[in-house]
Amino acid sequence: MSLTLQACLNGARAHPTVPVTPQQIAAEGWRSVEAGVNALHLHPRGAAGKETLQASVCAEVLEAVRAVCPGIVVGLSTGFWIVPDEARRYAQIREWHLLPDYCSVNFSEPGAEELCELLFSRGIGVEAGLANVRDTYRLLERCLRPLIEIETQDLAEALREAEAIEVLLDKALLKVPRLLHGVDATAWPLLELSLQRGYDVRMGLEDTLALPDGRLASGNAELIAQARILAKKAGQI
């Protein structure tokens, strides 16, 4: 399928079904691939389940996931909250000896452009996280794709912000794929909008715990299965 359906398996969310250990993340990755995804977005966790960029932990997660999901594109988060110091964040990423296929970089965070250059220099693709119009102005054309991620829980406001970002991307004539997603209250409406636009999509426990009808999902695989149903209805797969 040409559509990228990305599973965001864990993130900073705390919930019994959210995978934490490398083995749990790998198992959820496999279940999500079985459910139909072709890309994974991961947040490695270290001691006591805390997110980390430490080389040994990231390598352990990547090895575990790739062992059960061969050929699947795997990306890691670089969120500033994980290592809230620019120099330390760069240093830890330079120590990576097993590399992800891409990393997500939030353009609203300090040092985003420098981080992109570091990742590019290591041959790692960049997914540019755009939370607002201001971030869009900072987008580097070499990024893997713009990741339009709207955080507001007001749907009307989310739609306005997404449209404003789209207008700027259109004006810039960036010929790269786009991925649009929401969180919690906007997760499913923005997924459907993204499918209507012909964009790539993502779904998983990082973005929502609920199915489109409001029921609590049993895990990432059930969320992915519902996303595939919507993608089929939209004629994207």
Residue, then its C-alpha position, 0 to 999 in steps of 0.5 A: m500500500s502507498l499510504t503510510l500508516q504509522a503506529c505511535l506505540n507509547g509516548a509519554r502516556a501512562h496506562p496499563t496497556v502502554p508498552v514500556t520495556p523493549q520486549q513489550i514495545a517489540a510485541e506491540g510493534w509486531r501486533s501493530v504490523e499484523a494489524g496493518v501498519n508499515a511504520l513505527h514511532l517509538h519512545p524508548r524507556g529506561a530505568a523505572g519506565k522513564e523516557t531516554l535517549q541513551a544509546s544502550v537503551c535505544a539500541e536494545v529497543l531497536e534490536a528487539v523491534r527489528a527482530v520481529c518486524p523486519g523491513i518495517v520503518v522504525g523511528l524514535s522521538t527526540g522530544f526535548w522533555i526527554v533530555p531537557d538540555e541541548a548539549r546533552r541531547y546532541a551528545q547522547i544522539r552522537e553516541w547512538h551505535l544502532l540507528p533508527d530509520y528516522c527521528s521526529v523533531n519538534f520544531s517548537e523546541p530549542g535547537a531543532e535546526e541543529l538537531c536536524e543537521l546532526l541527524f542528517s549527518r548520521g544518515i537519519g531521516v527527519e520527521a518535522g513536528l509542526a504544532n503551529v504556523r510559527d513552527t512551519y516557517r522553521l521547516l527544513e526542506r530536507c525533512l522526511r515529511p512534515l508531521i502536522e501534530i495539533e495539540t488543542q482539544d478544541l476541534a474547530e481550533a485544531l482544524r483552523e490551525a491545520e489549515a493554516i499550516e497546510v496553506l504555508l506548506d502549499k505556498a512553499l511547494l514542498k513536494v514531500p509526504r505529509l502526516l497530520h494527527g491529533v490527540d485524544a478528542t481530535a485524534w479520530p477527526l484529524l485522522e479522517l481529515s488526513l485520509q481525505r487529504g491523501y496524507d499519511v496517517r498515524m494512530g496508537l496509544e500515544d495519541t488516544l486510548a479510545l476507539p472512534d465510538g468512545r470505547l476504551a481500546s484494548g491496545n495499539a492493534e485495535l486502534i490500528a485496525q480501526a484506522r485501516i477500516l477508515a482508510k479503506k472507506a476513504g479509498q486510501i488502501 
